[in-house]
Amino acid sequence: MYVLLMSIIVFTLCYISNFSFSLFYNTKILSQKISKTKLKNMGLKLLSFVIGLTCLSIASYLMPNILESLNLNIEIEITNKVIAGLFGTTSIFYATQALGKLKDIILKNTKNTNNINSQNKIERSE
């Protein structure tokens, strides 16, 4: 259960960081308005991912035990690595998106700073 809990925490952190960077990028750089519906949908998406992945992890963990109790000799090995992998793939996806948004924010802010500095130099020289 420790691996499941840590996997949920890592996934949630990656998802929230992606959400936070996207929120800043969309509102401050693209000048879009914040929609309550969009915020609600993002929260529901996070909740559904956590619940869905948790249920899938628990089912994957219990399946070999159920099959064994029914005397069915099916070779299925579900380990902590498999459970971590279920969350890991989606965590990596959201972490990659978050890093991309962070890069876009930094590059956009760098361009804006350079433009402001250039305009200040032009104004001073006139």
N, C-alpha and C positions, 0 to 999 in steps of 0.2 A: 504493500500500500504506500510505502514511502516513495517509491519510484513514480507511482500514479500521482501522488500529491505534488511532487517536484515538477513533473511534466505539466500538470495543470498550471502551476505557478509560472513556469517558463513561458508556456503558450500565452497566458493572460498578459504577462509583461510585454511580450512581443506584439500582441494584438493592440494593447493600449498605446504602446509607443508609436505604432503605425497610425493609429487613430489620431493621436495628439499631433504628430507631424503633418498629417493630412489636413486636420482642422486648421492649423496655423497657415499652411500653404494655401489652402482654398480661401480662407478669410482675409489674410493679410497680403498675399502676393497676387492672387487671382481676383481679389475683391468680391468674393461671393458672400451671400448672406448665410447665416447659420439657420438651418431649418430644424425645428423641433422634431419633425417626422424623421428626418435623416438621423438625428441623434438617437431617437427611439429605435430606429431600425438597426443602427450599429450596436446598440446595447442588446437588442434581441438576438442579433447575429452572434455576438460573443457568448451570450448565455446558451444559445442552441448548440454552438460548437463545443463548449465545455461539457454540457450535458451529453451530447451525442458521442463525443470522443470518450468520455468517462464510461458511458454504458457499453460502448464497443470494447473498451479495454477490460471491463469487468466480465463481459460475456466471453471474450477471448481467453481470459484467465480461467473461467469456470468450465468452459467446454470440455477440456481434457478430463477434468475430474468427473463430470457427468458421464462422459463416454466410458470411463474406467469403471464407474459404479454400475454401469449397465453391462459390464463384461464385454464391451466392444473394443477390440484391439486395433484401434486406429492410431497410428503414430502422428500425433500432433504435439509439438512442443512449443508452448507459449511461455516465453521468459520475460523478465523485466525489460530486456532489450526490445522485444516486440512492442510492449506497451509504450515504452519511451519513444519508439519509432512512430507509433500512431500520432502522438502529439508532436514529435520532432519534425515531421515533414511539414505540417501546417505552421509550426513555430518558425521554421526556416523561411517559409514563404513570406510570413508577415514581417520577420526581421529584415529580409531583403528589401521588401517594399518600404519599410521604415527608413532604412539606410538610403534608399533612392530619394525619398522625400527630403531627408536631412541634407543630402548633397544638393538637391535643387534649391532648398532654402538658403544654404550657405553660398552657393554660386550666385543666386539672385541678389542676395544682400551684398555680396562682393561687387557685383556689377553696379548696383545702386550706389554704393560707397564710391566707386571709381568715377561714376558719372557726376556725383555731387562734388568730389574733389576737383574734377576737370572744370566744372562750371565755376567753382570758387576761384580757380586759377585764372580763368578767362575774365571774370568780373574784376579781379584784382589788377589784371594787366591793362584793363581799359581805363 
